């Protein structure tokens, strides 16, 4: 089992995962219950990355502009098309 599949203490599976993918990325979404309430688990299996987001964090995504998301992508993929190695686990 890889790091992103490990369950944190107090975390329970709340449902079947949803998979979304295209030619650039694949993610898995799942609602989980934690000691601090419900979270959306977002997993990037190809990269081995995982994050849990609460309702406020998810809502904050709706406050962003398309330019903000472009900035997120530039931060993870350099202008020359190479991944930023300092961000890899």
Secondary structure as UniProt FT lines:
FT   HELIX           3..5
FT   TURN            9..10
FT   STRAND          12..13
FT   STRAND          18..21
FT   STRAND          26..34
FT   TURN            35..36
FT   STRAND          37..44
FT   TURN            45..48
FT   STRAND          49..53
FT   HELIX           55..62
FT   HELIX           66..76
FT   TURN            79..80
FT   HELIX           85..87
//
